[in-house]
Every structure is written in structure tokens, then in C-alpha cells.
């Protein structure tokens, strides 16, 4: 797989900041790709092949994606593999995280979290894990309240949904 080469090339070019920039650039593009039906259709439909490179360059410029990340996106597009983008981004993020001793926390909250709340959560996780932590938050009203936080193999689930499940399990084991 060429992804370690991408991370290595970024590290050689500019050390940890370049590795982080490549990873973040790929994530910005992947988020834009996932959020735009028009962009997905343009990059996946062979009928738009003539416009693809021009529009892709404009999108990459607008999102400030450069260097190695830009090359990866262009390569995936040219080879008709843009559908593998999210998998590629996750692998690059993992390699970049190893390079810069960072963990990635995926947090699900019932309601949007403020920047202050995300910052407090990141600091608490950094203290517990003894490394920098990048926090990515999504909302899911189904958890009712609290949060679910996944960092690698560690899962912290304080959601109201999980607490209700535990109560149901307890009541089923010990009927009144």
C-alpha cells in the first residue's frame, strides 16, 4: 500500500506539521465529498470526465488541500477509485496519528457540543491517555443524553440510552 509512503513523504518534507496537514487536508476533502451529491456525481460519473480535473482542482484549492493529500485525491479520481476515499483517509489518519503520537476520539452526543465542552473532553482524554487527542463529534438524538466516546479499543458510554439498557437488563435478571 502506498499510504505509508505518503505519510513518509510528508514527514520528510516538513515533519509532523506536514503529516498533520496532509491528514487534515484529506479529511476536509472527504467531508466535502460526503456532503456534496454534486461532487460525488461529478467524480464518479464517466460522462463528466472532461470537467473532472478542472473542477477537482478548484475544489482542492478552495479547501486548501495541497501537497501529498492533493496527489492522493487526484490519483483516486484518475483511477476511478474515489469511492475508496473514506477508507484511505482513515488509514492516513491512523498512520499520521502514530507519527505524531496522537489518538483520535469519535464522540457521539445527543445534542451538539460547544467548543468549550469539546475542549474539556479533549483535555480529559489527553490526561488519561498521555497523548494528544483529536476529537470528532457527531450528534445522534437516539442516545437521548450523555455521550459515547470511542478511542481505539476504549469505549466510554455515558448515554442515557445505555443506562436505560442496563436498567432493563438488571430488571430482567432480578424481577421484582
C-alpha positions in Angstrom: 0.0 0.0 0.0 1.3 3.5 -0.9 -0.2 5.2 2.1 2.9 4.8 4.4 4.9 6.4 1.5 2.5 9.4 1.5 2.9 9.9 5.3 6.7 9.3 5.0 7.0 11.8 2.1 5.0 14.4 4.1 7.2 13.8 7.2 10.4 14.2 5.1 9.1 17.4 3.5 8.0 19.1 6.7 8.0 16.8 9.7 5.0 16.3 12.0 3.2 19.6 10.8 3.3 18.4 7.2 2.0 15.0 8.2 -0.9 16.6 10.1 -1.6 19.0 7.2 -1.8 16.0 4.8 -4.1 14.1 7.1 -6.3 17.2 7.7 -6.4 18.1 4.0 -7.6 14.6 3.1 -10.3 14.8 5.9 -11.5 18.2 4.6 -11.9 16.8 1.1 -13.5 13.6 2.3 -16.1 15.6 4.4 -16.8 17.8 1.4 -17.1 14.8 -0.9 -19.5 13.0 1.6 -21.6 16.2 2.0 -22.0 17.1 -1.7 -24.1 14.9 -4.0 -23.0 17.1 -6.9 -19.3 16.5 -6.2 -19.8 12.7 -5.8 -21.7 12.6 -9.1 -19.0 14.6 -10.9 -16.2 12.4 -9.7 -17.9 9.1 -10.1 -19.8 9.6 -13.4 -17.7 8.9 -16.5 -19.8 11.3 -18.5 -18.2 14.2 -16.6 -14.6 13.0 -17.3 -13.7 16.1 -19.3 -14.7 18.5 -16.5 -13.4 16.4 -13.6 -9.8 17.6 -13.4 -10.7 21.3 -13.7 -13.5 21.1 -11.0 -11.4 18.9 -8.8 -8.5 21.4 -8.9 -10.9 24.2 -7.9 -12.4 22.2 -5.0 -9.0 21.2 -3.8 -7.9 24.9 -4.0 -11.0 26.1 -2.1 -10.5 23.5 0.6 -6.7 24.4 0.9 -5.7 20.8 0.1 -2.2 20.6 -1.1 0.9 18.5 -1.2 0.6 14.8 -0.8 -3.1 14.9 0.1 -3.8 16.7 -3.2 -1.9 14.0 -5.1 -3.8 11.2 -3.4 -7.2 12.7 -4.2 -6.2 13.3 -7.8 -4.8 9.7 -8.1 -8.0 8.2 -6.6 -10.1 10.3 -9.0 -8.0 9.4 -12.1 -8.1 5.7 -11.3 -11.8 5.6 -10.7 -11.3 4.8 -7.0 -12.7 7.8 -5.4 -15.3 5.6 -3.7 -12.4 4.3 -1.5 -11.7 7.8 -0.3 -13.1 7.4 3.3 -11.1 4.2 3.8 -7.9 5.9 2.5 -8.5 8.9 4.8 -8.9 6.6 7.9 -5.7 4.8 7.1 -3.8 8.0 6.5 -5.2 9.4 9.8 -4.1 6.3 11.6 -0.6 6.5 10.2 -0.4 10.2 10.8 -1.6 9.7 14.4 1.1 7.2 15.0 3.7 9.5 13.5 2.7 12.4 15.8 1.7 10.4 18.9 -2.0 11.4 18.7 -5.1 9.5 19.5 -8.4 10.1 17.7 -11.7 10.2 19.7 -15.0 9.7 18.0 -17.7 11.2 20.1 -21.5 10.8 19.7 -23.6 13.2 21.6 -27.4 13.6 21.8 -27.1 17.4 21.2 -24.3 19.5 19.6 -21.4 20.2 21.9 -19.9 23.6 22.4 -16.2 24.3 21.6 -15.6 24.6 25.3 -17.2 21.2 26.0 -15.2 19.5 23.2 -12.0 21.2 24.6 -12.7 19.9 28.1 -13.3 16.4 26.8 -10.1 16.5 24.7 -8.1 17.7 27.8 -9.6 14.9 30.0 -8.8 12.3 27.4 -5.3 13.6 26.9 -4.7 13.3 30.6 -6.0 9.8 30.7 -4.2 8.6 27.6 -1.0 10.7 28.0 -1.0 11.8 24.4 -2.7 14.5 22.2 -6.3 13.7 21.3 -8.2 14.9 18.2 -11.9 14.8 18.9 -14.5 14.4 16.2 -18.1 14.9 17.3 -21.4 13.8 15.7 -24.9 14.1 17.0 -27.4 11.4 17.4 -30.6 12.2 19.3 -31.2 8.4 19.7 -28.8 8.2 22.6 -31.2 10.6 24.5 -28.5 12.2 26.6 -24.8 11.9 27.6 -22.1 10.8 25.2 -20.5 7.8 23.7 -16.7 8.2 23.2 -14.6 5.7 21.3 -10.8 6.0 21.3 -9.2 2.9 19.7 -10.4 -0.1 21.7 -11.6 2.1 24.6 -15.3 3.0 24.7 -16.8 5.3 27.3 -20.6 5.2 27.2 -22.5 7.6 29.5 -25.5 7.8 27.2 -29.0 7.7 28.7 -29.8 5.1 26.1 -27.1 2.7 27.6 -28.1 3.4 31.2 -31.7 2.5 30.3 -30.5 -0.7 28.6 -28.5 -1.6 31.8 -31.6 -0.9 34.0 -33.7 -3.2 31.7 -31.1 -5.9 31.9 -31.0 -5.6 35.7 -34.7 -5.8 36.0 -34.9 -8.8 33.7 -32.3 -10.6 35.8 -34.0 -9.7 39.1 -37.7 -9.3 38.6 -39.4 -7.5 41.4 
